[in-house]
Amino acid sequence: MKGIEIDRSKRLREEPGKGHNRWHPDIPPALEVEPGEEVLLETRDALDGQILPGVTTAELEGMDTKVVHPLTGPVYVKGADPGDLLEIEYLKITSEPHGFTLFRPGSGLLGDLFTEPYLAHWEIENGWARSPQLPGVRIPDGSFMGTAGLAPSHQQIEEWTRREAALKERGGVVSLADPEDAVPAVEPVASRGLRTVPPRENCGNADVKQLTRGSRLFVPVGVPGALYSVGDGHFAQGDSECCLTAIEVGSTVVVRFQLHQGMAARQDIRFPRFAHEDYFNAPQWAVPKRFTATMGMPIREDGTNEGGNLTLAARNALLAMLDLLQERGWTAEQAYVLCSVAVDLKISNIVNLPNVTVSAFLPEDIFQ
C-alpha cells in the first residue's frame, strides 16, 4: 500500500516534504497515486505535537499558535483535472493513544465568558477516551479527520483572499495569510498561502464528525492532480466543537480516491458533499441511548428578541447546558470541555419566527 509515513517526534517544519499548513497550489505533491488505490496517511495533531502528556495549562501561553493545521500531503491523483469531482472514501481511521482538549480566553462560542485557559488530557484505550481532568467520564471512539481538502487554484486564492479581506474591513473575524510558522517556508506559499482555520469550497477544516470510517467526501478539483491533504484528527467531538477543540489526536487514515469527470463543472450542483452508508448503524456501545437536552431561542439576557438569530439560539442552548452540568457538580471549565467533545447542537426549528430553536443534546451514557 502506498502512503506517507511521518515521525511524530518531529514538528512539521522538520519534515516539510511530507506536509504543509497553508493552502496553495504551488506546494509540490508528496505522493502520486492512481484512482482506486488504497493510500495510508499518517498525520500530526492540530497543534503539531506541542501538547504532550504532562504539559500543563500554564505552558499554553508560550506555544506556537499559527502552526495549525499540520496536514499530510499533498497527494497527486493521476487523471484529476479542474472541473472534475474527487471522491475520497475513508476506509480506516485510527487515533494515537494520547489526546487533548483545550480552550484559551476568547475562544469558542462562549469565549467571552472564559478568561482563563484550560487543558484536559485524554488517554485512549480499547475504543474509549478517559481524562483525569474529567473523572468518571468516558467518550466512545468516533475518530474522524477534522481537516481534509484539495489545493485551491491561483484564481481561488485571489478570490478568497479578497472576500476575506473585505470581511475583515467590515469587522469580521478572519485569519488572513501570515508567513509566521508557515510550512513550507518558501514564496509565494508563506506570504500568500491561505490559513487552514476556516473551511472553504475546497473543504478543509469543516470538522464534520460524521466523516468517520465508511464515509465519502466529494470535493471539486481546482488544480491538476487535485492535491489532497489531510490532518487534524479527532477521536471524538460534539456537533459544533463549541470550545474550539475536540479530543485532538494524531491519526492514521486509509483513503481511496475515485474521479467523477466533469461533474464539478456543473453550475446547478453545489459542493462539497458527504455521505455515509451506515453511520447510524454503529455498534450499540457507541450509540447513546439516553440523553438530556436543553433548548435555546434568540432572546438576549435583557429580553431583546433577535428573530431568526441561530447563533444566539445556539449560545443560549449551550449556556443552559453549562448550567445543567454545573448543577451536577462540574466546574464551568469542565462543562465547556464536555460540551465540546460530546454535546451535539442541533437546529430544531428554523421557521417559527421569531423564535428559531437550537437544542443541545447531552449523551448520558458517557457518565460512569
N, C-alpha and C positions, 0 to 999 in steps of 0.2 A: 504494500500500500504506500502510495506517495504521501508526503507530508512535510511539515515544518516543525522540527523539534527545537525547543529553546532551553536555556539554562536559567531556571527561576532564581538562582542565587545571584544573578546579574540583573542590572537595570536594563531597560530597553536601549538606552544610549550606548551600552556596551556591546549590543548585538544589533546594530542599526540595519544590517542587511536582511533581518528577519521580520521587521515590523516598522510601524510608524505611529505617530499620534496626531497627525494632521491629515485632512483630506486634500489630495492634489493629484492631478493626472500624470504628473512627471515623476512620481515615485516609481522606481523600476520594480517589476514583479520579482517575488522571492521564489516562485514556483510556477510551473506551467503544466496544465492538466488537460485531458480530453473530457468532453461531456460524458457523463455516465460513470466516470471513475470515482472510487471512494477515496477521500482525502482526509488525513489526520492532521489537525492543527492544535498545537499546544499554545496556551495563552496565559498572560500575566493578569493579576487582578487590576482593578480600575486605577489604583494609586501606585502601580508599578513596583510592588513589593516593599513599600515603605512600612506597612503595618504588619510587623512580625509578632509572633507570640511574645507577650511580655511588654510590648510597647504600652506606655501609659497615656492617659488623656493629656497630661501636661506636655508630652512630646509632640502633639499635633501641631503646635504653633510654628515649629521650625521646619515643617515638611514642605516639599515642593508641591505647589498646587496646580501648576499648569502642565503637568505630565499626563493628565487624563486625556484620552484613554489609550493605553498602550495596546495597539492592535497587531495581530499577527497577519502577515501578508505583505503586499497583495498577491492574490492567486490569479494568474492569467488563464482564462478558459478559452481554449482554441475554438475559433469559429464565431465567437461572440462579437457582434458589431452594434454600433449605435442604432437604436430603434428596435433591437431585439429585447426580449424579456428573459431574464435569468431566473430560473427556479433553483432555490437552494433547499435541499432536503436534509434535515438534521437526523442523522441515524443514531448517534450516540453522544451524550454529554456527561462528562464525569468531573466532579468537583474535587479539588485538593482538600486535605483534611483540616485546614485552618481557614477561618473566615472572620470577617469583622463587619460591624455596622457603626457608623459614626455620624454625628452632625456637628456643625460649627455655628457660632452665633449668626443669625440671619439666614440660615439655610433651611430649605424645605418650605412646605405650605404654611407652617406656623413659626417660621424663623424669627418673627418679631417678638415672640413670647419667650424664646430661649436665648439667653445672653451668655451662657457658658457652654463650652464644648463638652462632648460626651462620646465615649468609646466603649463598645461592647465587643468582646472576643467570642468566637464560636468554635467549638471543637466538633468535627463531623465524623460520625462513625455509624456504620450499619444503616445508612439511609436517614439518619436523624442529626440535627444540629442542636447542641446544647451550649448555654453560655453561663459562666459563673456570675455574670452581672444580672442574669435573669433566672434565678434558681427556680426549679420546678416547671420550667418551660421546655418543650421540645418541639422543633419545627420539622415537618417531613420534607423529604427531598423533592424539590420542584426545579431542578437545575435547568437553567436556560442561559442564553447569551444575550446580555443587555444591549450590546452594540455590535452591529453587523451591517455591512453595506458595500456599495460599489463606488469606485472613484468617479467624481463628477468630471464633466468636460471643462475646458477652459471657459467656454461661454457660461456654463452654470456657475463656475467660480465667480465670474464677474457679476452675474445677475444676483446671486445670493448675497455676495458681499455688499452690493449696492442696496438691496432691500433691507438688510440687517443694519447697515449704517444709517439708513433713513429712520428705522425704528428707534435706534439709539437717540437720534436727534429729537424724536418725539417723547423721549423719556423712558423708553422701553429697556428691559434687561437683555443685554446682548453680550456674547463673547466673541469679539472681533479677532481677526488674525493677530497673532503675537508670536514673535520669534523665540521668546523665553522658553526654554525646555523643549523646543521643537525637535522632533526626530522624524526624518533626517534633518540635520542642521545645515542644509545646503539651500541655495537660492534656485528658483523662487519659492520652494516649498516652505522654508522657515518664515518668510515675511508675508506670503500670500496664501499659504495653506489654511483651509478652514478648520477652526476648532471643532472638536468632536462632541462638544457639550450638547448642542441641540440636535434632534433628528431633522432630516430634510427629505426631499424627494428621492435621494439615494438611499434612504432608510437611516442607517446609523444608530444613534443612541435612543431607540424607541422604547426600550425597557418593557417589552411585551412579555409577560410571564407565560403566556400560552405558547410561545415559540420554543417549546421544550422538545424532547426527543419525540420523533414522529411527525413533527410539524414541517410545513413547506412555506418558504418565504419567496415572494415574487417581486423582483425589483427591475426597473428599466435600465438597460445598458446605456451608458453615456460615452464610453470610450472603447476602442478595440481591445478585446480580451476581457472586458468587464471589470477586471481588477477588484476582486472580492477580498475583503478583510474582516476580521472578527476579533472580539475580545470582550472585556467587562463581564466576566462570568458571574452569575448569581446562583447560589444554592437554593434560595427561596426569596420571595418578595410578595408583598401585598399589592393589589392593583392600586397604583398611584405612587408607590415608593415615597411616601409623604415626607420623610425626614431628610431626603436626598440620597440615602444609600439603602441597599438591600442587605442580604447576607453576601458580602462581596468576597469572591474567591478567584483563585487561578483555576482554569478549567482546561480539559482536553475535549475537543469536539471532532466528530467524524461527520463529514458532509458529502453530499453527492449533487452534482450540478446537471441541470437539463436546460436546453435552449429552446425558446419559442420564438422563431424567427419572425421579425416584423411586427410582433403583437404590440409592443410598447409604442409603436409609431401611430397607433390608432388614437385619435383625439377624443373618442367617446368613451374611453376606458381610463380610469384613474388608478394609479399605483403609488406606493407599494400595496400589496395584499398579502394575506397569510391564511393558511388553512391547517386543519388537524383532523385526522380521521377518527381518533378515539380518545381525545383529551378528557372527555367526561366519563370515560370508562376506565379511569385509572384504578390501580389496586385499592381495595376498600380501606386499608390502613392509611392511605394518603388522602382520602376524601373526607373532609369534615362532615360529620353527621349532625352536629349541633352548632347553633350559632346564636349570638345575641347581636342585634343591630340597633344603631342609633340613627336618627333622621335629622337632616339639615335643610333649612329653607333660606332664601335670600333676604334675611332680615338682620339688620345691624343691631348692636347692643343698645343703641339709643332709640330703637324702634323704627328706624327708617327702612322702608321696604324697597329693595332694588330688584324689581321684577325681572325674572329671567337670568339672574346672575348665578351661573352654575358654580363659579369659583367660590363665591360667598356661601352658597349652599353646601359645598364640599367642606369648606372651612368649619362651618357650624356643625356638620355631622362629625367631623374629626374632633372638635372641641368637646362635643357630648361624649364621644368615646373615651377621650382622655379623662373626663370626669368619672365615667363608669369604672375605668381601670384604677384610678386613684381611690375610689370608694372601696375597692378590693385590696388596697394596701400597697399598690405600686407607686413609685415616685413619678413625677411628671416626666422626667427624662426616660425612665424605663418604659413608661406608657408610650411615649413618642416613638421609641425604637420598636416596640411591639406592633404599633400601628403600621410602621414602615415595612416590616418583614412579614406580617401575617394578615393585616386587616385590608379588606377589599372595599374600595369606594366605588359605588355603582350609581349610575343615573337611574332613579326610579321613575321620574316623571319630568318631561321637558315641555309639556303642552298646557298644563293647568296654570296659566299665568294669573297672578304674578308670581305664585309660589312654586316654582320648579323645585324638585326634591332630589337630594342625593342621600343615599344610605351608606353607612359604614358597617360592614359585616365582620364580626369577630368570631373566628372558629374556636369554639370552646374546647375542642379536643386537644389543643396544644398545651393545656394545663394538666399536669400530672397530679 
